[in-house]
Amino acid sequence: MKRLLFACIISCFAFCLPAVSANPGRDVRALELEIGAGAVFGSDKLNFDKNRMGISALVEARYNLASLPLDVGLQVNGGLFHRDIQSTRSLKFKSLNVLAVADVNLFRARTISLFAGAGFGYALYGETAPIAFDSSKDWSGFETGGGKSGICFMPRVGVELFHRLRVTFDYRWQEKANRHFDVTLGFVFGGGRK
């Protein structure tokens, strides 16, 4: 899985380099703000029976560079998903990420824009590994590493439609118990063509 993810990241950047040199002097607005929500999927069951889909919400501010098909910004994202054991007990995994992000527009037409990018920053977790099951501890039967913080790396790809609607697929590479895939639908204010 890690090798596949690494290969995808390298491929994205390999396609980004020709796009940077082929599209100078775009005519786009400098600032944009995205507000979105989406679905979260845990990337590993760990020692649970199954993962359940969760939710995420994000706010991202971006600055579009005029001379390059590149934008940089700051994203705040919160995610929540569950893992179940024995179909009776569930443990919530919550994370809050504050990331510096950058995207390269690989293809831009009048109503559609394809992009690839990455983010890197700080993450706060509600629960962390290791996770043990012991029904004698308390009502939930879970013992975890507790709440902690760490770093997060986020590769992503997506499409922006009509300069307003943005669909993004990303992977949050962070503390093992909190790693997850995220599919978001965001609405963009600002940005687009002048």
Secondary structure, 3 states (H helix, E strand, C coil): CHHHHHHHHHHHHHHHHHHHHHCCCCCECCEEEEEEEEEEEECCCCCCCEEEEEEEEEEEEEEECCCCCEEEEEEEEEEEEEEEECCCEEEEEEEEEEEEEEEEEEEECCCEEEEEEEEEEEEEECCCCCCEECCCCCCCCEECCCCEEEEEEEEEEEEEECCCEEEEEEEEECCHHHCEEEEEEEEEEECCEC
